[in-house]
Amino acid sequence: MQVVGGHASFIFNPFIPLFLWALFVNRAHRTIASAFYVATTFALITLTSLYFGYFAIYVGLFFLLFDLLSSEQNKFLLIKSYLLAGFIAVVLVLPFEYTAIYQQITTTNASLINTGQVRTLDELVIYSSRPWEYILPSIDHPVLGKYVVNFVRNHLHGSNVFEQTLYLGVSTLCILLLGVACVMRNKFAAGHRTLFLFFTFSILWMYFLSLPPYFSIGDIQVPTLSFFSHYLAPMVRAYARFGIFVNFFLACATSVVLAHLYQHMKRVHFFALIGVLLPMLIFEYWSIPGGYLMKLERPPEVYQWLSKQPGDLIVAEYPMMNRDESSASTYFFWQRIHKKKLINGTTRDNEKAWSFFEEVNDLGNPQTPALLKSVGVKYVIIHGSMYQDGPVPAPNKRYYPDEYAKTTYNNGLIPSVPFPLKLVKTFGTDFVFSLEKSENPQTNLPL
């Protein structure tokens, strides 16, 4: 679902469990090598996804607290190992993120807000989690989805479904409660008890970080953890993504309970239990409908044609939307097929490119073709159906609030293009123009 929203990097997260493993290795050994493991896995998380890298800092801080409270080792050596890991991590990450960090430090706050590098507290309220989002299954669930879809879509608080789907699962929560009962009755072995308590409190730590920055009691606003963390990293707004770590630590906690049961149950009984739990888990997380499947062996005809055009071409695709709009991902996805340079895709933090984007994103502006030609654009591709779909492709509209999902570009109509563009090819509702003078410019294109 994150891919639907243009965040494919969020599904590639194997470095998160490796980072936690490295923290446990470092806790056991306190060597230069173990500190290097921690630093390397943290760097890999950060360079895969800055969001996850920022969130991993909170994992590390919580683990440090756990280590200080539970370890009997020399506290000086303990702190020293974390400082060493932190120093190595900075050395590994800084060469890649130096420009972004320097810009964040030296740029005025007003400019950072304008370019989206500083987010407001109101945005954090929108993109934080709500308790029900952890207990409601995905709207894509083929059985349960129809019972929750209306509630979920009507309670998006300005966000979207793919950010707010944080379902933990009934079966895993039941196993967690069983673990709590084992702790209260002192059933766990010492090692399992320590691990279970760490993972359980990690769940709570990540859960509270995912919540809105404040809650109201009458006219009084009471700040939460995310309120304070927002001022440490104001460029981060989607704290609901802490829910990914809530799910991760829940998996860890339930694994400890299953390990305990494995040691204390007859094998036949344990595997019978697994035989019941596994189908339950498959059912609960079964949330990928057939409509998600898309045949990739035959890309759209327009991109097949474009891929065969010789030379290092520059292309402009319309409607030209902001990069963070869902529809924009279509252009980047098929670029891997045609391999041509695109005008599309800039962000606000690139001031020169963003200024150019604002000048050429209106297809009906008579100045647009000259501007495109001045930077070497050869082809202009107009996607008629995308004007009707708007910023959200038709299959994805169910993941957004109605008022946004129903938005179109230019009222769903291709703008008149009374300027020197020569129609080269037509592929259904996709039209290819070259930047050559035409005696009969196209002013109305059929859909």
N, C-alpha and C positions, 0 to 999 in steps of 0.2 A: 504494500500500500504506500510505503514511502517512495517507491519508484514512481508511482502514479503522480506524486507531488514533485517529482524531479530531484529526489534525494537518494540516488542509487547507492551512494557511498555508505548509507546507514545500514544496508543489508550485509555489508562486508565488515564484520566485526570480530574476527577470530582473535584479534590481539587483546580484547578485553579479558577473556579468561586467562590468556598468557600473562597479562600484566598482574592479575591476582596471584597466579602461580608464582611469578617472580617475587612478589612481596612475601609470600610464605617461604620461599627459598632463602631470601635475604634475612628473614626473621630467624631462620635456623642456622645460618652460617656467618653472616656479617663479614663477608669478604669483598674484595674489590670486584671479583667476578660476579657475585650475587648482586652487588649494587649496579653493575653494568647490565645485568639481566633486567632489573627494574627500569633503568633509564632507557634501554633499547626498546622494550615493549611499550613503554609510555610514548616514546618518540614515534613508534609505528602506529599507535592509535591516533596520535595527533596529526601525523602526516597523511593519514587516511581520511580523517574527519576532525576538523578543528573543534566541532561540537563535542565529540566524544573525548577529545584530548582535554578540553576544559572540564568536562564531567569527571574524567579520570583523576583530576586533581583532588576532587572531593572523596573519591575512593581512597586515594593515597593518604589524605589527611585523617580519614576515619580509621584506616588501618594503623596509622601511626599512633592514634589514641588507644586503639585496642592493644597494640604492642606495648605501649608504655604501662598500661594498666595490668597486663597479664604476664609480661615477661619478667623473669627473675635475673636477667642479664644486666651487666653494668649499663646504666642509663647513658653515660657519656659515649660509650661505644655504639649504643643503639642510635642515638641522635646523629653521631658521626656517620653512620652507614646511610642514613636518609639524606644527609647533606651531600654526601658523595654522589648518591644516586641522582639527586636534584641537579648537581653541577654537571654531571655527564649528560643528563637529559637536555639541559640548556645548550650544551655544546653541540648536541646532535640536531636539535630543532632550530636553533637560532639562524644558521645559514639559509634555511628555507623560508623562515618567517620574519627575517630581519626587516625587510621593506614594510611589511604590514604593521609590525610593532612600532617602527620608527614613525610611520605615518600616523598611527594612533596617538603617539605621544606628542608629536609636533603640530598636528592639525588642530584648528580651533574646534570647539565643541559644536558650534552652529554648523560648520562645514561637515563634521562627522555625522550629525543628525540628518543633514540634507542628502548625504550619500549613503545613508542606511547603515553606517558603521557604528552608530550609537542608537540603541532602541529605547523607546520610552517605556515608562512603567505601565502605561495603558496597554501596550503591546504584550507585555509579560502577563498581564491579567488575562488577555484573550488566549494566549498560547500556553497557558499552564493547565494542569490537570484538574479534574473534578473526581470525587470519590466514586461516583457511579461508573466512570469510564474504566475502572479496574475490574468491575464485576459484570459488565455487559459484553457479550460476545460480539464478534465482528458482524456488521450488517451483511457481509458476503457469505456468512454461514448458510449452507443450503437448506438447513432445517430451522435453526434458531433465528436466523437473520430477519425473517419476516416479522418476528414478534418484537424486535428491538429497533428496526429501521426508522420508524416514525419518531420514536422517543429520541433516538440519537440525533437525527437530522434536525429535530426541533429544539435541541439543547446544545447547540454547537458554540454558543457564546462568542460568535464572530470568527471561530476557527474553522477547521475542516475535519472530515472524518478520519483521514489517514494520520493526522497528528494526534487525534484523541482516542484512537483505538488502542487500549492498553490492557486488554483482557488478560487476567492472570490464570483463570481456570478454576473450576470448582474442585476438581480432583486434587490439584496441587495444593490448594488452600486447606483441604481436608487433611492432607499429609502434614502440612505445616502445623495444624492444630494438634495432630497426634504427637508431633515433636514437642510442642509446648506442654502437653500432658506428660510426656516422658521427662521433661525437665522438672516439672512440679513434683513428680513422684520419684525423682532421682533415679530414673531408670537408665540413663545414658552412662556409658563409660566416660572417664574424664576427658579423653581426647575428643570424642564425639560431642560431649556437652559444650566444650569450648568452641568448637567449630559451629555448632548449631546456634549458639547464642550470638556469635559474631555475625553469621549470615542473617539471622533474624533481625538484629539491630541494624544491620546494613540495609535491609529491606525498608525499615522504618525511616532511616536517615535519607535514603533516596526518595522515598514517598513524600516526606515532608518538604524536601527540596523541590519536588515537582508541583507543589500546590501554588495557588495564587500568592502574590506578595503581601497580601493582607486579607483579613476578614473583618466584617463589620459587626459590632455589637451596638445596636442603636445608631447613634451618630458618631460613635468612636470607631476608628480603624485601627485594628491590632496588627502590627507587622509580623510576618512569618520569616522563615529562613531565607526564602528566595528574595525577600525585600532587601536584605543586607547583602546577599551575594550579587544582586543586580548591580550594586554600586562598585563591586570589584571588577565586573566584566559587563559593562552596559551594552556591548555589541551583541550579546546573546539574549534572545527573547523567548525561544520555544522550550520552556522548562518542562513541558509535558514529555519531552524526550528523555528526561530522567526515568520515565516509566520503563524504558528499555533496560535500565540497570535494576529497577525493581524486579522485573521479570527474571533477570539473570541471577540475582541473589536469592530469589524464591526457588529457582532451579537448584542452586547450591544447597539451600537449607533442606529441601525435600530429598536431595541425594544423601545427605547425612542421615536422615530418618530411615531411608531405604537401606543404607549400609548397616545401621543399627539392627533393623529387622532381619537382615540377612544373617547376622551373627546369632540371633536369638530365636529364630523360627526354624522349624524343620524345613529342609530344602523343598519338599513337595508342596508345603503350605506357602512358602515364600514365592515359588514360581507360579503357583496358582494365583496368588495376589497380583503378581506382575501380569499374568494373563488377563486379569480383570482390568487393571489400571491402564495397560497399554491401549486397548480399544477405546477406553474412556478418553484418554489424552488425544488419540487420533480424531475422535469425534468432536471433542471440544475445540480443537485447533484447526478443524477442517473448514477452511474459509477461503478457498480459491475456486471460484466458479469457472465453468468452462469458458465463459465470455472473456476471461483473461488471456486465453490462448490466441496468438496472432501468428499467422504463417509468415516467415521471414525469407523463405527461398525466392519469393517474387516481390521485390520492393515495388512501390508505386511506379507506374510507367514513366512519369516525369523524371524520377531520379535515375531510372535505368538509362533513359536517354541522356541525361546530364553526365552520367559517369562515362559515356562514350565520347564526349566532346574533348578534343585534344587541347593541350595547353594548361597552364597554371591559371585557371580562370577565377574571377571574383564574381559572386552571385549575391543578389539582394532578393529576399523572399518576403512576400506580403500576404496577409497583414503582418506588419513588423511590430511585434509586441515586446514588452519588458521581458527580460530573461527569466524572471521568477514566476511568470505566468505559465500555467500547465501546458498550454498549447505550444509554447516555445520549444519544449523538449522534443517535439516532433522534428523540427529542423535539425537539431543536433544529432538526433538518433539516426536519421537517414544520411547525414553528412559522411558517416563512415562508409557508405556505399558509393556516393558520387565523388567524395574526396576533393571537393572544390572549396575555396575560401568563401566565407560568408561575411556579409556586412552585419548580419544579425548577431546578437549575443553579448553585447557589452553590458557593463554594470556601472552604477553611478560613481563608484570610486575611481573609475578611469575617466577623468574629467574631459579630456580631449575627445575620446571616442563617444562619450555620452552626449556631448554637445553636438557631434555629427549625427548621432542617432536621432536626437530631437529635431534636427533639421530635415531629415529624410524619411521619418516614419509616417508622414502623411503622403499617401500615394497621389492624392488629388492636388498637391501643391505644384504649380507650374515650374517651380525652381528645382524640384526633386531630381529630374533626369540629368540636368547639368551637374548637380552636386555629385550624383552617383558616378557619372562619367568622369568627373575630375579625379576620382580616386581609383579609376580603372575597372569599374563594374562593367561586365560584358552582357550578362543576362539578368533580367528581372522576371521572377516567377510569381504569379498571382494565384493564390489558392482560394477559389470562390467559396467552397464549402466551409472553409475556416472563418470567413466573414460571418457566416450564419451561426457557427458553433460558438464563436467568441473566445474568451480566454481559457475556456475549459472544453476539451474534446468531448463529443457526445457520450462515449462510454463512461466518462469519468464524472459526469455532472452530479451523479448521486452522492458523491463524496463532499459536495460543497453546499452551503446554504442556498436556498432557492433564488434569492435576490442576486447572488453572484453567478450562480449556474446559468441563469436565464440571460445574462449579459451577452450582447453580440458586439461585433465591430461594425461601425458605420451602419447601424440598424439592420445588419445582416446583408447589406448590399455592397457590391464592389463599387468603389468610387469611380466616377468618370475620370478617364485618363486622357484628356485632350492635349497630349504633349508628344514629342517625337519618339515614340516607341513603336518598333516594328514587330508585329505578331509573327512568331516563328513556328510555334507548335501549340497544339491544343490536345490535352489529355483529360477528357471528361470535364471536370470543373477546374483543372489546372491549366494555366495559360503561361506560355513562355514568350517573353519579348526580348528583343535585342535593342541595345542603345544606338540605334541607327535612325536617321531621319526617315519618317514615313509620310507619304503624301495623303494617306487615308488613316489617320490615327483612330484607335478603337476607343469609342466613348461609352459604349454599353456592351458588356460581355454577358452572354447567356449563362445561366446556372443549369 
